[in-house]
Amino acid sequence: MLARILGPEQYGLFAIGAIVIGFSGFFSDIGLAYGLIQKETVVDRDIRFVFTWQVILGLAVTLAIGLSAEAIATFFGDARAADVVKALAIICLLNALAAPSLNLLKRNLDFRRIQMAQITGFIVGYVFFGIPLALYGSQAWALVVAWLIQATVFLALTYAATRHPLAPLIRYENAKSLSAYGATVLVTNLVNWLINNVDRVIIGRVFSSREIGLYATSYNMLYTPTTSLLGIVQPVFFSAASRSTHNPEVIASSYRALIGAVVVFVLPAFAVIGAIAETFVLALYGPKWHEAVALLRPLALAMPLFLIWGFTTPLLWTGGHASKEFRVQLPIALIWIGACWLAAQQSVEMVAWTVLALFVVRCLVIVGSAIRILKMDILPIWRSVRGGLLIAPLLALLVFSVDALCHDFHPIARLALDALLGALGLMALLRILPWSIGIELAQLLNRILDRTPVKVARHLAFLGRAGKSE
């Protein structure tokens, strides 16, 4: 609704501020809070130390952004961005304050409360404030206010769920180990941020606010649900793997199940989105965003690769190779900058296709590193993904053909029909090709089906039997 009301240019103006805050946020959360998940035993002094430095760094970064706002706006070539950046600077402090509570909830695998806090914050910020302000004519400021309110509500709800101690503590006996781990996470996250955002920075520098609005919104349309899924599964996998370091085969089996799930279920979905990009954009965002169709196709195919990378990094972290990810990613980041800059000299669409190619390289490199370090066999991984690699293009072709035949239908009707056909088609292909689900994924699906209603489980039982055909 906000996209339909505001259009690409206002979203582009907001995107400039979002890019800056996304980068600066790493300095207000230097990875200390993430160490609360990894630490074997957490006491009040750990939490007080982390929270104290979160406050200090959050305030420092917020002030630095506010003072640099004019220069940032000049870099992006849009003076209007200065006020947006200044207003959003407070997000760094709010996120820094929320980090200890968030990671304590992740440590306890309390993802229900995390999700409820995120959903509540989103509804209050964007539904209760963002949409009315946009209708009132506040333009990009509707998004700014919505984000500030969302972050405030999230902070309040996560703290209410943990009630951790707030007394300041600048130094204590375990500060060195916690800080060392945090520094490694910070450097790694900064490199990952560079890879994930340099394309938008370059587009914002080379093109107008409209182009960055088209690109950033197309990217976020796909990236947001992907990171939401990753945000749920990655900490669970990280926490579980940390407790199973003595049993590498259990970790490897879980990894193959996760990778198999991405390729069998997620890849076909994004392949279909890429195939029907025009219907997808027109149905959800309206004709103002028609230029985003060309960008959506390559970006959709990049998202499953992002998920696979996200599920792979915990293996390096729990295996004592957190710095390995940084060393692997740094040369990729440098290549990413050069490739995106060259692509931007051609067109925004060329940047999107270049990003897809770079995601392929990044995924292969990080998975290859994990395989070598953890001494996993390639053949079982191939068996986990081969079925999805076949199903994805078949399903995309099927849905694209039906979508083309129904071109005269209203876009929303076409999208509903495509979604139904895609779901039924995927289930049919999995039934026809039972070998497409690997053994580990079949075992995972069986555990899920055991917790679903009997009637539903009966109709989906073939998913759990699929791996047995091998």
C-alpha positions in Angstrom: 0.0 0.0 0.0 2.8 2.4 0.8 4.6 1.6 -2.5 1.4 2.3 -4.4 0.9 5.6 -2.6 4.4 6.9 -2.6 6.0 5.7 -5.9 9.7 5.0 -6.7 11.2 8.5 -6.1 10.1 8.8 -2.5 11.2 5.2 -1.8 14.5 6.1 -3.3 14.9 9.1 -1.0 14.1 6.9 2.0 16.5 4.1 0.6 19.4 6.5 0.9 18.8 6.9 4.6 18.3 3.2 5.0 21.6 2.4 3.3 23.5 4.7 5.7 21.7 3.4 8.8 22.3 -0.2 7.7 26.0 0.4 7.5 26.3 2.6 10.6 24.3 0.1 12.6 27.3 -2.3 12.7 29.3 0.2 14.6 26.6 0.7 17.2 26.5 -3.1 17.6 30.0 -4.3 17.2 29.1 -7.9 17.7 29.3 -7.9 21.5 25.6 -8.8 21.9 26.0 -11.6 19.4 28.5 -13.1 21.7 25.8 -13.7 24.3 24.4 -16.5 22.0 27.8 -18.2 21.6 28.9 -17.9 25.3 28.5 -21.2 27.2 27.2 -19.5 30.4 25.9 -16.0 30.6 25.8 -14.1 33.9 24.5 -10.6 34.8 28.0 -9.1 34.5 28.2 -10.3 30.8 24.9 -8.6 30.0 25.7 -5.4 31.9 29.0 -5.1 30.1 27.4 -5.6 26.7 24.5 -3.3 27.3 26.8 -0.5 28.6 28.9 -0.5 25.4 25.8 -0.8 23.3 24.6 2.5 24.8 28.0 4.2 24.4 28.5 3.1 20.8 24.8 3.7 19.8 25.0 7.3 21.0 28.4 7.9 19.3 27.2 6.5 16.0 23.9 8.4 16.1 25.8 11.7 16.7 28.3 10.9 14.0 25.6 10.3 11.4 23.8 13.5 12.4 26.9 15.5 11.9 27.7 13.8 8.5 24.2 14.0 7.0 25.0 16.9 4.7 28.1 15.3 3.3 26.2 12.0 2.8 23.4 13.8 0.9 26.1 15.5 -1.3 27.6 12.1 -2.0 24.3 10.7 -3.2 23.5 13.9 -5.2 20.2 14.6 -3.4 20.1 17.4 -0.8 16.7 16.2 0.4 18.3 13.1 1.9 20.2 15.1 4.6 17.1 15.6 6.8 16.0 12.0 6.2 19.5 10.7 7.3 19.4 13.0 10.4 16.0 11.7 11.5 16.9 8.0 10.9 20.2 8.3 12.9 18.3 7.5 16.1 17.6 4.1 14.7 21.2 3.2 15.4 20.7 3.9 19.1 17.4 2.1 19.3 18.8 -1.0 17.6 21.9 -0.9 19.8 19.7 -0.8 22.9 17.6 -3.7 21.6 20.5 -6.0 20.7 21.2 -7.5 24.2 17.5 -8.5 24.6 17.2 -9.8 21.1 20.3 -12.0 21.4 19.3 -13.3 24.8 15.9 -14.4 23.3 17.8 -16.0 20.4 20.1 -17.8 22.9 17.0 -19.2 24.6 15.5 -20.1 21.2 12.5 -17.9 22.1 11.7 -17.0 18.5 8.0 -16.7 19.2 8.5 -13.5 21.3 11.0 -12.2 18.7 8.5 -12.7 15.9 5.6 -11.2 17.9 7.8 -8.1 18.7 8.7 -7.7 15.0 5.1 -8.2 13.8 3.7 -5.8 16.5 6.3 -3.2 15.7 5.6 -3.4 12.0 1.8 -3.1 12.4 2.0 -0.2 14.8 4.7 1.6 12.8 3.6 1.0 9.2 -0.1 0.3 9.4 -1.1 2.7 12.2 1.3 5.5 11.3 3.0 4.9 7.9 -0.1 4.5 5.7 -2.1 7.4 7.3 0.9 9.7 6.9 1.4 8.7 3.3 -2.3 9.3 2.5 -1.9 12.7 4.3 0.9 13.6 1.9 3.9 13.2 4.1 5.8 11.4 1.3 9.1 9.8 2.4 8.6 11.0 5.9 5.8 8.5 6.3 8.4 5.7 5.9 10.8 7.5 8.3 8.3 7.9 11.1 7.0 4.3 10.6 10.6 2.9 10.9 11.3 4.9 14.1 8.1 3.7 15.7 8.7 0.1 14.7 12.2 0.2 16.2 10.9 1.8 19.4 8.1 -0.8 19.8 10.5 -3.7 19.1 12.9 -2.4 21.7 10.2 -2.1 24.3 8.7 -5.5 23.7 12.1 -7.4 23.6 13.3 -5.7 26.8 9.9 -6.5 28.5 10.5 -10.2 27.5 14.0 -10.3 29.1 14.2 -7.6 31.8 18.0 -7.8 31.7 20.1 -5.7 34.2 20.8 -2.1 33.1 23.4 -1.1 35.6 26.5 0.2 33.7 29.7 -1.9 33.6 32.7 -0.6 31.6 35.2 -3.3 32.3 35.2 -6.8 33.8 37.2 -10.0 33.8 35.7 -11.6 30.6 35.7 -8.4 28.6 38.6 -9.4 26.5 37.2 -12.7 25.2 33.8 -11.2 24.6 35.3 -8.2 22.8 37.5 -10.4 20.6 34.6 -12.5 19.5 32.6 -9.3 18.9 35.4 -7.8 16.8 35.5 -10.9 14.5 31.7 -10.8 14.1 31.9 -7.0 13.4 34.5 -7.3 10.7 32.8 -10.2 9.1 29.4 -8.4 9.1 30.9 -5.3 7.7 32.3 -7.2 4.7 28.9 -9.0 4.3 27.1 -5.6 4.4 29.5 -4.3 1.7 28.6 -7.2 -0.5 24.9 -6.9 0.1 24.7 -3.1 -0.3 27.4 -1.9 -2.5 25.2 -2.2 -5.5 22.6 0.2 -4.0 25.4 2.6 -2.9 26.7 2.7 -6.5 23.2 3.0 -8.0 22.5 5.9 -5.6 25.8 7.6 -6.6 25.4 7.1 -10.4 21.6 7.3 -10.9 18.7 9.4 -9.6 16.5 8.8 -6.5 13.9 7.2 -8.8 16.4 4.5 -10.0 17.6 3.7 -6.5 13.9 3.5 -5.4 13.1 1.0 -8.1 16.2 -1.1 -7.4 16.0 -0.9 -3.6 12.3 -1.7 -3.4 12.6 -4.6 -5.9 15.5 -6.0 -3.8 13.8 -5.5 -0.5 10.5 -7.0 -1.8 12.5 -10.3 -2.1 15.2 -9.7 0.6 12.8 -9.0 3.5 11.0 -12.3 3.6 14.3 -14.1 2.8 16.1 -12.5 5.8 13.0 -13.1 8.0 13.3 -16.8 7.3 17.1 -16.7 7.7 16.7 -14.8 11.0 14.6 -17.6 12.4 16.6 -20.6 11.1 20.2 -19.3 11.3 20.3 -18.7 15.1 18.6 -22.0 15.8 21.1 -23.8 13.6 24.0 -21.8 15.1 22.8 -22.5 18.7 22.2 -26.2 18.0 25.5 -26.6 16.1 27.4 -24.9 19.0 26.1 -27.7 21.3 26.9 -30.5 18.8 30.5 -29.6 17.9 31.6 -33.0 19.2 29.3 -34.7 16.6 30.2 -33.3 13.2 28.0 -35.9 11.4 24.9 -34.5 13.1 25.8 -31.0 12.0 26.5 -32.2 8.4 23.2 -34.0 8.3 21.3 -31.0 9.5 23.1 -28.8 7.0 22.2 -31.1 4.1 18.5 -31.0 5.3 18.5 -27.2 5.3 20.2 -26.9 1.9 17.8 -29.4 0.5 14.8 -27.5 1.8 16.1 -24.3 0.2 16.6 -25.9 -3.2 13.5 -28.0 -3.2 11.0 -25.5 -1.8 12.4 -22.0 -1.9 14.3 -22.0 -5.2 11.2 -23.1 -7.2 9.1 -20.3 -5.5 11.7 -17.6 -6.5 12.1 -19.1 -9.9 8.3 -18.7 -10.4 8.4 -15.1 -9.2 11.2 -14.4 -11.7 9.1 -16.0 -14.5 6.0 -14.0 -13.7 7.8 -10.8 -12.6 5.4 -8.5 -14.5 2.3 -10.0 -12.9 4.0 -10.0 -9.5 4.9 -6.3 -9.7 1.6 -5.1 -11.2 -0.5 -7.1 -8.7 1.4 -6.0 -5.6 2.8 -2.5 -6.4 0.8 -1.2 -9.3 1.7 0.3 -12.7 4.0 3.0 -11.1 6.5 0.3 -10.5 6.4 -1.4 -14.0 10.1 -0.6 -14.6 10.9 -2.9 -11.6 9.9 -5.9 -13.7 13.3 -6.2 -15.4 15.1 -5.9 -12.1 13.0 -8.5 -10.3 13.9 -11.4 -12.5 17.6 -11.7 -11.7 17.2 -10.6 -8.0 14.6 -13.3 -7.4 17.1 -16.0 -8.5 19.7 -14.5 -6.1 17.6 -15.0 -3.0 17.9 -18.8 -2.6 21.7 -18.4 -3.0 21.7 -15.8 -0.2 19.8 -18.3 2.0 22.3 -21.1 1.3 25.2 -18.7 2.2 23.3 -17.7 5.4 22.9 -21.3 6.5 26.5 -22.1 5.8 28.2 -19.4 7.9 27.2 -20.9 11.3 29.2 -24.0 10.3 32.3 -21.8 10.1 31.5 -20.0 13.3 30.8 -23.0 15.5 33.8 -24.9 14.0 36.1 -22.2 15.3 36.6 -20.6 11.8 34.7 -17.3 12.2 37.7 -15.4 10.8 37.7 -17.8 7.8 34.5 -16.3 6.6 36.1 -12.9 6.6 39.1 -14.0 4.7 36.9 -15.7 2.1 34.5 -12.8 1.7 37.0 -10.0 1.5 38.3 -10.7 -2.0 34.7 -11.3 -3.1 33.7 -7.9 -1.7 36.5 -6.2 -3.7 35.4 -7.9 -6.9 31.8 -7.0 -6.1 32.6 -3.3 -5.9 34.4 -3.3 -9.3 31.8 -5.4 -11.1 28.9 -3.3 -9.8 30.6 -0.1 -10.8 31.3 -1.3 -14.3 27.7 -2.6 -14.6 26.3 0.7 -13.4 28.0 2.4 -16.4 25.6 0.5 -18.6 22.2 0.4 -16.8 20.5 -0.5 -13.5 19.3 -3.7 -15.1 22.9 -4.7 -15.8 23.7 -4.2 -12.1 20.9 -6.6 -11.2 22.2 -9.3 -13.5 25.8 -8.7 -12.3 24.6 -9.1 -8.7 23.0 -12.5 -9.6 26.3 -13.7 -11.1 28.2 -12.5 -8.0 25.8 -14.3 -5.7 26.5 -17.5 -7.6 30.2 -17.1 -7.1 29.8 -16.1 -3.4 27.6 -19.1 -2.7 30.0 -21.5 -4.4 33.0 -20.1 -2.5 31.5 -20.1 1.0 30.0 -23.6 0.6 33.2 -24.9 -0.8 35.1 -23.5 2.2 32.7 -25.2 4.6 33.0 -28.5 2.8 36.8 -28.4 3.0 37.1 -27.1 6.6 34.5 -29.6 8.0 35.5 -32.4 5.6 32.0 -33.0 4.3 31.4 -35.2 1.3 30.2 -33.5 -1.9 28.0 -36.4 -3.1 25.5 -36.3 -0.3 25.1 -32.6 -0.8 24.5 -33.1 -4.5 21.8 -35.6 -3.7 20.2 -33.1 -1.5 20.0 -30.4 -4.2 19.7 -32.2 -7.5 15.9 -32.6 -7.4 15.3 -28.9 -6.7 17.6 -27.9 -9.5 15.4 -29.9 -11.9 12.0 -28.9 -10.4 12.6 -25.1 -10.3 12.9 -24.6 -14.1 10.0 -27.1 -14.8 7.7 -25.3 -12.4 8.7 -21.8 -13.6 8.0 -22.8 -17.2 4.6 -24.3 -16.3 3.4 -21.2 -14.3 4.8 -18.8 -16.9 2.9 -20.6 -19.7 -0.4 -20.4 -17.8 0.3 -16.8 -16.8 0.8 -15.8 -20.5 -2.5 -17.5 -21.5 -4.3 -15.5 -18.8 -2.7 -12.2 -19.7 -6.1 -10.4 -20.1 -7.0 -11.2 -16.5 -6.6 -8.6 -13.7 -3.0 -8.8 -12.3 -4.3 -9.8 -8.8 -6.4 -12.6 -10.3 -3.4 -13.8 -12.4 -1.1 -13.8 -9.3 -3.7 -15.7 -7.2 -4.0 -18.3 -10.0 -0.2 -18.5 -10.5 0.3 -19.0 -6.7 -2.3 -21.8 -6.6 -0.9 -23.5 -9.7 2.7 -23.1 -8.4 1.8 -24.8 -5.1 -0.1 -27.7 -6.7 2.5 -28.0 -9.4 5.3 -28.3 -6.8 3.5 -31.0 -4.9 2.7 -32.9 -8.1 6.4 -32.8 -9.2 7.6 -34.0 -5.8 5.1 -36.9 -6.0 6.2 -37.8 -9.5 9.9 -37.4 -8.7 10.2 -38.8 -5.1 14.0 -39.0 -5.4 14.1 -35.2 -5.5 13.9 -35.1 -1.7 17.1 -36.2 0.0 17.1 -38.6 2.9 18.0 -35.9 5.5 15.2 -33.6 4.3 12.7 -36.4 4.3 13.6 -37.1 7.9 13.1 -33.5 8.8 9.8 -33.4 7.0 8.7 -36.5 8.9 9.3 -34.8 12.2 7.3 -31.8 11.0 4.4 -33.9 9.7 4.3 -35.7 13.1 3.3 -32.3 14.6 0.7 -31.4 12.0 -3.1 -32.3 12.0 -3.7 -35.9 11.0 -5.7 -35.0 7.9 -3.0 -32.7 6.6 -0.2 -35.1 7.4 -2.0 -37.9 5.6 -2.1 -35.9 2.3 1.5 -34.8 2.6 2.9 -38.2 3.8 4.6 -38.8 0.4 7.1 -36.0 1.3 8.4 -37.9 4.2 8.6 -41.1 2.2 10.4 -39.6 -0.7 13.9 -40.0 0.6 13.4 -43.7 1.2 13.3 -44.3 -2.6 17.1 -44.0 -2.7 
